[in-house]
């Protein structure tokens, strides 16, 4: 009888604590990557803290499609949450695409400064788009990988460059460089490299390894094209269905684990760049400071071409001035 009562008690407790809210999450990041490892830690943390009431169902490696496919499925209620990069962010919070602007940042210190200073504005832009920002999941500095060496901008004209289909930032950047890139979905890039439809791509070193793009290129141009933003978001519709205590658990842990992901991604990208070089990828760089300045002017031209398309002139000016002020303060403090 006692064993029966004990069994019944355990059964009742398991029913009471059964998962009540399942958040269906999808991303392009493959299983086994830092992205997915941290997402599993995040999932374990909210399950434990909620007593099993809240958890993710994770779909990795693009099995639910490209970022636009995933967002469409979220609108239909088939999915609820996603880890997205620039193109996905642009679909729901165009203003935040300024973070992906070409040649905007020179260091992670500058990146952190802008994220912190404009945090509320960026968070609000996601909510206006129907999503709650659970945390930034930065992709990191993006480089151009090619099969011909690049030093000056004219060298780019010899490259059949890929651009993420439907990405206005990439389109503006390469247009400013005088290129007509070939638009493709991320899921078509490796095949297109193999068939030589393209011979140039842009991505972070870590992603180049994870997506196997590095196997089809020979050179990396080590002047970063941009610092690529990433974010983990949940539809506001799903978020609003959660009790307040579960919302708090989800948000607090989201910020915690995405901050951890950003820190690890930065370290992993440094290691990945060295791994690529160790495996035969040759690095090139601008031959002079004058050429660096030329690239920076190209970036400024590209950013301003997107005014009133993604963000206002006033917002762009505040971002650029804030970075300039930060650089000047760093110079003064070092003197």
C-alpha positions, 0 to 999 in steps of 0.5 A: 500500500505504501509503495502504491501511495508513493507511486501515486504521489510521484505520478501526481507531482509529475502531472502537476509539473508537466511542461505547460508551455513549449516554445518551438525554436528554429535556427540555421545554426548546426547542432554541435556549434556554440550557438546550439550548445548555449541554446541547450544550456538556456533550455535546461536553465528555464526548465529547471527554474520553472519546475518543468513548466517551460522549455524549448523544442529545438530545430537546428541546422536549417531543417525549418528553412531559411530565416525568412521561412522560419519567420513565415512559420512563426506568423502562421503559429507553426513555430514561436521563436528563432535565432536570426542574423541580419536578414531575419532581423531586418524583417522584423526590426529594420532599424536594428540593421544599422548594426550590420553596416559595412565598415562601421565598427573597428573593435568589439569595444565600439560594438558593446558601446553602441549596443549598451547606449541604444539598447532600449531603442533596439528592444522597442524596434523588435517589439514594434515588429511583433517580437520580444528580444530575448538576447543579442547573439552576435555573429561577430566580425565578418570577412570576405572569402574569395578565390582571388587575392584582394587588397584594393577595392578594384580587386573585388571586380574579379570576384563573382560575389554572393549576396544574401538574397533580399538583404538590403545591407549587402546590396548597398555595401557591394553596390558601393564597391561597384559590384553586382553580386549574385543573390542566393539563399544561405542554404544554396551557397555551398553548392554554388561555390562547388559549381563555381556559380560564385567564388566569393562569400562574406561570413564570420570565420566560425560560420565559414568553418561550420558551413564548410564554405572554407573548403571552396575558397583560398583567401580571406581579406582581413579588414572586417566588412562588418560586425554581424548582429544576431538575436534570439527572439520570440513572437510577442503573441507566444510571449504574452501567453506566458504567465508573468513569472515564466516571462521573467525566467525566460527574459532573464536567462535569455540575456544571461545565456546570450551574453555568454554566447557572444563572449564565446563566439568572439573567442571561437571566431579568433580561433576559427580564423587561425584554424583557417590560416593553418589549413591553407587559407591565405590572408590579404589586407589593404596595402596602406592606411589610405586604402583603409580610409577608402573602404571606410568612405565606401561604408559611409556611402552605403549606410547613407544610401539606406536612410529612409529605407531601414532607418532615419537620417537622425538615427544614423547620425546619432550612431555615427556621432556616438562612435566618433565620440567614443573613439575620441574619448579612448584617444584622450584617455590613452594620452 
